Amino acid sequence: MQIQPYLFFNGRCEEAIEFYRQALGGQVEMLMRFKDSPEPPPEGQGPANGDKVMHAALRIGDSVLMASDGMAPDKTAEFKGFSLSINLADEAQARRVFDALAQGGTVVMPLGKTFFASIFGMVGDRFGVQWMVGVMPAK
């Protein structure tokens, strides 16, 4: 069984996909726009622009991040109560990923040594998604 995050960007999904593709080396496995759906959304429940992303799957390493513009593009996306965690192979890789995610975002906890990781930090990206980036010891 796998748990995969599914993020709703309320109109900024395509921008987010491109950002994560560049920052994390993600590869788009699937992208479907609302206009390509075999069934239209219920009256008044879809975005006015059919070019918005209905569903996307972005492979990042061994994980898949799923995303959509969602059904309410007039609202600001809010990501609260969770963080996405990335465990990287070495400190150089962790610094590169952390710095990329921090572009246009907010550093919550700068990268540094902790009792549980050789390097660890937290950052909120430009979309408001919280990330924990580090190099954790192998199990």
C-alpha positions in Angstrom: 0.0 0.0 0.0 1.2 3.5 -0.8 0.0 6.9 0.4 0.4 9.6 -2.2 -0.1 13.3 -1.6 -2.7 15.0 -3.8 -2.3 18.8 -3.8 -4.9 21.3 -5.1 -3.3 24.5 -6.4 -6.5 26.5 -7.2 -5.5 27.7 -10.6 -1.7 27.5 -10.3 -1.2 23.8 -10.9 0.7 24.1 -14.1 3.1 26.7 -12.6 3.6 24.4 -9.6 4.3 21.4 -11.8 7.0 23.3 -13.7 8.5 24.6 -10.5 8.7 21.0 -9.0 10.0 19.6 -12.3 12.9 22.1 -12.2 13.5 22.2 -8.4 13.2 18.4 -7.7 13.9 16.8 -11.1 10.3 15.7 -11.4 8.9 14.0 -14.5 5.3 14.5 -15.6 3.7 11.1 -16.0 0.2 12.3 -16.7 -1.6 15.6 -17.2 -5.3 15.9 -18.1 -7.0 19.2 -18.6 -10.7 19.9 -17.7 -11.5 20.3 -21.4 -10.2 16.8 -22.1 -12.5 15.1 -19.6 -15.0 12.7 -21.2 -17.6 14.1 -18.8 -18.0 17.9 -18.1 -18.0 19.0 -14.4 -21.4 19.7 -12.9 -22.8 23.1 -13.7 -20.9 25.8 -11.8 -18.4 23.4 -10.3 -15.5 23.5 -12.8 -13.0 26.2 -13.7 -14.1 28.7 -16.3 -10.9 28.0 -18.2 -10.9 24.4 -19.6 -7.2 24.6 -20.0 -6.8 24.3 -16.2 -5.3 21.0 -14.9 -7.9 18.5 -13.8 -5.3 15.8 -12.8 -1.6 15.5 -13.0 0.9 12.9 -11.7 4.5 14.1 -11.2 7.2 11.4 -10.5 9.9 12.7 -8.1 12.4 9.9 -7.4 10.4 6.9 -6.1 7.3 8.9 -5.3 4.4 10.3 -7.2 3.0 13.7 -6.3 -0.5 14.2 -7.7 -2.0 17.6 -8.3 -4.9 19.6 -9.7 -6.1 23.1 -10.1 -9.2 21.9 -8.2 -12.7 22.9 -8.6 -12.5 26.4 -7.0 -9.7 28.4 -8.8 -11.0 31.6 -7.3 -9.7 30.7 -3.8 -6.2 30.9 -2.6 -4.7 27.4 -2.1 -4.0 26.7 1.6 -1.7 23.9 2.7 -1.9 23.6 6.5 -1.3 20.8 9.0 1.2 18.8 7.0 4.7 18.9 5.4 6.2 16.9 2.6 9.4 15.3 3.6 12.4 14.6 1.4 15.3 12.4 2.5 18.3 12.9 0.2 21.5 10.9 -0.3 24.0 13.6 0.7 24.3 17.2 2.1 25.1 18.7 -1.3 21.9 17.3 -2.8 19.9 18.5 0.3 21.3 22.0 0.0 20.5 22.1 -3.8 16.9 20.9 -3.2 16.4 23.2 -0.2 17.6 26.3 -2.0 15.5 25.5 -5.1 12.3 25.1 -2.9 13.1 28.3 -1.1 13.1 30.4 -4.3 10.1 32.7 -3.8 9.3 30.9 -0.6 10.0 31.2 3.1 12.7 29.5 5.1 11.1 28.2 8.3 14.2 26.5 9.7 17.6 26.9 8.0 19.5 23.8 7.0 21.8 22.6 9.8 22.9 19.6 11.8 20.4 18.1 14.2 20.4 15.2 16.6 18.4 13.1 14.1 20.0 14.1 10.8 23.4 15.2 9.4 21.5 18.1 7.8 17.9 19.2 8.1 15.8 22.2 7.3 12.2 23.3 6.7 10.9 25.6 4.0 7.6 26.8 2.7 7.7 27.1 -1.1 6.1 29.8 -3.2 2.8 28.0 -3.3 2.6 27.6 0.5 3.5 23.9 0.6 5.7 23.1 3.6 8.8 20.9 3.0 11.2 19.1 5.4 14.5 18.5 3.6 17.3 16.4 5.1 19.8 13.6 5.1 18.6 11.0 7.6 20.6 8.0 8.7 19.9 4.7 6.9 17.7 2.2 8.7 
